[in-house]
Amino acid sequence: MQALSGVGFTLRAGDFISLLGPSGCGKSTLLRIIAALTEPTEGRILRPPATGGEIGFVFQEPTLMPWASALNNVRLPLRLAGIARAEATDRAAAALASVGLAGFERNYPRALSGGMKMRVSIARALVTRPKLLLMDEPFAALDEITRFRLNNDLLALWRDQRFTAIFVTHSVFESVYLSERVLVMAARPGRIVADIAIEAPPVRDEAFRTSPEYAAQCRAVSRALEAAMAA
């Protein structure tokens, strides 16, 4: 069965885009193609020449090494890249601090909550200072309170570091809260059926989350998703 067909969109430096669609519509496949983890059978991704570390990937599960501390989990990509131990340690510690985990460097995954494990995973993806961060439903398994907090923390990191982000989600509300644009996908084969710009203040917070403007944009994206599911 063909997973994707005729998918095309432009991604500008510093964009934050969400891919929204029903299960099986090809969101994760598209993300893996962008990351060069899966080769397309036809078509191509047009991007500037890249060097190692320019793409960070956060999976749905944290995929941490259980025998390694939080610091060593985050430091791993730098070690594989041949970065000197002292520099790698400093950068890993700074990455953990940037996601609110200063003081947890020596903790092992078994001693961390689900939200903390995901923070370690995000820190590991960001420690290489990528230009493009790909996230495949990273908060799907978390409780709502933790999810809201991590949404805010992710936006703060994006504003501070200005990486380009593509975020896969099943949640209309999460896509509108996080994104500058929401790409709505339909299934069989996977394709983009709507590209919706999101209007929001420079800093999104709980006031935006409870505003009439946010609710109206969620309704518009929800209607586009309903149409995609019926297509």
C-alpha positions in Angstrom: 0.0 0.0 0.0 1.3 3.5 -0.9 2.0 5.4 2.3 2.3 8.9 0.8 1.4 10.6 -2.5 2.0 14.1 -3.8 3.2 15.5 -0.5 4.8 18.9 -0.8 5.3 21.9 1.4 7.9 24.7 2.0 9.6 24.9 5.4 11.4 28.2 6.2 14.2 28.5 8.7 12.8 29.1 12.2 9.3 27.7 11.4 7.3 25.7 13.8 4.9 23.4 11.9 2.6 20.6 13.2 1.6 17.6 11.1 -2.0 16.7 12.2 -4.0 13.7 10.9 -5.6 10.4 11.7 -3.7 7.3 12.6 -2.1 5.7 9.5 -2.1 8.8 7.3 1.7 8.8 7.0 2.8 11.5 9.5 5.5 9.4 11.0 6.6 8.1 7.6 6.9 11.6 6.3 9.0 12.6 9.4 11.3 9.7 8.9 11.8 10.6 5.2 12.7 14.2 6.2 15.2 12.8 8.7 16.7 10.5 6.0 15.8 7.5 8.2 13.6 6.2 5.4 14.2 6.5 1.6 11.2 7.6 -0.5 10.4 5.4 -3.5 10.0 8.5 -5.6 10.3 12.3 -5.1 12.9 14.0 -3.0 13.5 16.4 -0.1 15.1 19.7 -1.2 17.3 21.0 1.6 20.7 22.8 1.8 23.7 20.5 2.2 23.8 19.3 5.8 26.5 18.1 8.1 26.2 15.7 11.0 24.1 16.8 13.9 22.0 19.3 11.9 18.8 17.2 12.5 17.5 16.3 15.9 14.8 13.6 16.3 12.6 13.0 19.4 10.6 9.8 19.2 7.3 9.0 20.8 9.1 7.0 23.5 12.2 8.5 25.2 14.4 5.5 24.1 16.9 6.2 26.8 19.7 3.7 27.7 18.6 2.4 31.1 22.2 1.7 32.3 23.3 5.3 31.7 22.7 8.4 33.7 20.7 11.3 32.3 24.0 13.1 31.6 25.5 10.2 29.8 22.3 9.7 27.8 22.5 13.3 26.6 26.2 13.2 26.0 26.0 10.1 23.8 25.5 12.0 20.4 28.5 14.2 21.2 30.7 11.2 22.1 29.7 9.5 18.8 30.6 12.8 17.0 34.1 12.7 18.5 33.6 15.8 20.8 36.2 16.0 23.6 34.9 14.6 26.9 35.1 17.9 28.8 33.2 19.9 26.1 30.6 17.1 25.7 30.0 17.0 29.5 29.6 20.8 29.7 27.2 20.8 26.7 25.2 17.9 28.0 24.8 19.5 31.4 23.7 22.8 29.8 21.2 20.9 27.6 19.7 19.3 30.7 19.5 22.6 32.5 17.7 24.1 29.4 14.9 21.5 29.9 14.7 22.1 33.6 16.7 19.1 34.8 19.7 20.8 36.4 20.6 18.7 39.4 19.4 15.4 37.8 22.5 14.7 35.8 23.4 11.6 37.8 19.9 10.1 37.9 19.1 7.0 35.9 16.0 6.6 33.8 14.4 4.3 36.4 14.4 7.2 38.9 12.8 9.7 36.5 9.1 10.3 35.8 7.7 10.0 32.3 7.8 13.7 31.8 11.4 13.9 33.0 12.4 11.0 30.7 11.0 13.0 27.8 12.9 16.1 28.9 16.1 14.0 28.8 15.2 12.9 25.3 14.6 16.5 24.1 17.9 17.5 25.7 19.7 14.7 23.8 18.1 15.9 20.5 19.1 19.5 21.2 22.6 18.9 22.5 24.0 18.7 18.9 22.5 22.2 18.3 20.4 21.0 15.3 19.0 23.4 12.8 15.9 21.1 12.4 14.1 19.4 15.3 11.7 16.6 14.3 9.3 15.4 17.0 7.0 12.3 16.6 4.2 12.6 19.1 6.6 13.0 22.0 3.9 14.0 24.6 1.2 11.5 23.6 1.6 9.2 26.6 1.9 11.9 29.2 -0.9 13.2 31.5 -2.5 16.5 30.6 -0.8 18.7 33.2 2.7 17.4 32.2 1.8 17.8 28.6 0.8 21.4 29.0 4.0 22.2 30.9 6.2 20.5 28.3 4.3 22.4 25.5 5.3 25.7 27.2 8.9 24.5 27.8 9.2 23.5 24.2 8.0 26.9 22.9 10.5 28.6 25.3 13.3 26.5 23.9 12.2 27.3 20.3 12.1 31.0 21.0 15.5 30.9 22.6 17.3 28.7 20.2 15.4 29.4 17.0 15.6 25.9 15.5 13.1 24.9 12.9 10.6 22.4 14.2 8.2 19.8 12.7 5.9 18.3 15.4 3.6 15.3 14.8 0.5 15.1 16.9 -3.1 13.7 16.9 -4.2 16.7 19.0 -6.0 19.6 17.4 -5.5 21.7 20.6 -1.8 20.9 20.8 -1.2 21.7 17.2 -2.9 25.1 17.4 -1.1 26.0 20.7 2.4 25.1 19.5 2.5 25.9 15.8 2.8 28.8 13.3 1.2 26.5 10.7 -0.8 23.3 10.9 -0.5 20.8 8.0 -3.6 18.6 8.0 -3.1 15.2 6.4 -5.6 12.7 4.9 -5.0 8.9 4.6 -4.8 6.2 2.0 -2.6 7.5 0.6 -1.2 10.1 3.0 -1.4 13.6 1.6 -1.6 17.2 2.8 -5.1 18.6 2.4 -4.9 21.8 4.3 -2.1 24.3 5.3 -3.5 26.5 8.1 -1.7 29.6 9.4 -2.1 30.1 13.2 -2.5 33.6 14.6 -1.1 33.9 18.1 0.8 36.4 20.3 4.6 36.3 20.3 4.6 34.5 23.7 1.8 31.8 24.1 0.7 31.1 27.6 -2.4 30.1 29.6 -4.1 33.4 28.6 -3.9 32.4 25.0 -4.9 28.8 25.7 -8.2 30.1 27.2 -8.8 32.9 24.7 -11.7 33.1 22.2 -9.1 33.4 19.4 -7.5 30.1 20.4 -10.9 28.4 20.6 -11.9 29.7 17.1 -8.7 28.5 15.5 -9.1 25.1 17.2 -12.6 24.9 15.6 -11.2 25.8 12.2 -8.4 23.1 12.4 -10.9 20.6 13.7 -13.2 21.2 10.7 -10.3 20.7 8.4 -9.4 17.5 10.2 -13.0 16.2 9.9 -12.9 16.9 6.2 -9.6 15.1 5.9 -11.0 12.1 7.7 -14.0 12.0 5.3 -11.9 12.4 2.2 
